[in-house]
């Protein structure tokens, strides 16, 4: 039986499952192939608990943690409404092919609608064709304001890691 829930970051089992799933995702090729650092493992849940704009979702198959998403509420200035950014989304290898990603994304869409969000956003690697296909099948598309100007691209600028972090910045 598949179950999708809103994680309670103060619930010890939810927190443990979320960390385990995020670590598996980070260790996967699509997550950069590096497990979470000791610093991230020790501090992630307390840091997420401090933020009121975090929404975490857990997927269970027959009671086993199988997939997750971590989302952050943002704000669209053009629409003057909240938006929901799907920051992380992963399913453990042994549970892939069961449709969990679609179930998680449908759950997130309902959550976004309940919070009055005007849209959901996410990033996907160009080479992650399976994920892109799933996202497109659920209505996600590239972002552009004016076709003459082309689509938006994701950019980043890495900043120095803090002294108490052994993470390399992703």
Residue pairs with C-beta under 8 A, 6 or more apart in sequence:
1 61
1 62
2 59
2 60
2 61
2 66
2 98
2 99
2 100
2 103
3 59
3 60
3 61
4 57
4 58
4 59
4 60
4 103
4 104
4 107
5 57
5 58
5 60
6 55
6 56
6 57
6 111
7 14
7 15
7 17
7 18
7 56
7 57
7 58
7 68
8 14
9 15
9 18
9 45
9 48
9 49
9 54
9 56
10 49
14 56
14 58
15 45
17 58
17 65
17 68
18 45
18 56
18 58
18 68
18 70
19 36
19 41
19 44
19 45
20 65
21 58
21 65
21 66
21 67
21 68
21 90
21 92
22 36
22 44
22 68
22 70
22 88
22 90
23 35
23 36
23 41
24 90
24 92
25 31
25 68
25 88
25 90
26 32
26 34
26 35
26 36
26 170
27 33
27 34
27 35
28 90
28 93
30 90
30 125
30 128
30 131
31 90
32 170
34 168
34 170
36 44
36 167
37 165
37 166
37 167
38 166
39 164
39 165
39 166
39 167
40 165
40 167
48 54
48 56
48 70
51 72
53 72
53 73
53 74
54 70
54 71
54 72
54 73
55 70
55 71
55 72
55 73
55 84
55 108
55 111
56 68
56 69
56 70
56 71
57 68
57 69
57 70
57 71
57 104
57 107
57 108
57 111
58 65
58 67
58 68
59 65
59 66
59 67
59 68
59 91
59 95
59 100
59 103
59 104
60 66
61 95
61 98
61 100
64 95
65 92
66 91
66 92
66 94
66 95
66 98
66 100
67 89
67 90
67 91
67 92
67 95
67 100
67 101
67 104
68 88
68 89
68 90
68 104
69 86
69 88
69 89
69 90
69 104
69 105
69 108
70 87
70 88
71 84
71 85
71 86
71 87
71 108
71 111
72 84
72 85
72 87
73 82
73 83
73 84
73 85
73 115
73 117
74 82
74 83
74 84
74 85
74 121
75 81
75 82
75 83
76 82
76 83
76 118
76 119
79 118
79 119
81 116
81 117
81 118
82 115
82 116
82 117
82 118
83 112
83 117
83 118
83 119
83 120
83 121
84 108
84 111
84 112
84 115
84 117
84 119
84 120
84 121
85 120
85 121
85 122
86 105
86 108
86 120
86 121
86 122
87 122
89 101
89 104
89 105
89 122
89 131
91 98
91 100
91 101
91 104
101 131
101 134
102 134
102 137
102 138
105 134
105 135
105 138
106 138
108 120
109 120
109 138
112 119
112 120
120 140
121 143
122 135
122 140
123 154
124 131
124 132
124 135
125 131
142 151
142 152
143 151
143 152
144 150
144 151
144 152
158 169
159 169
161 167
161 168
161 169
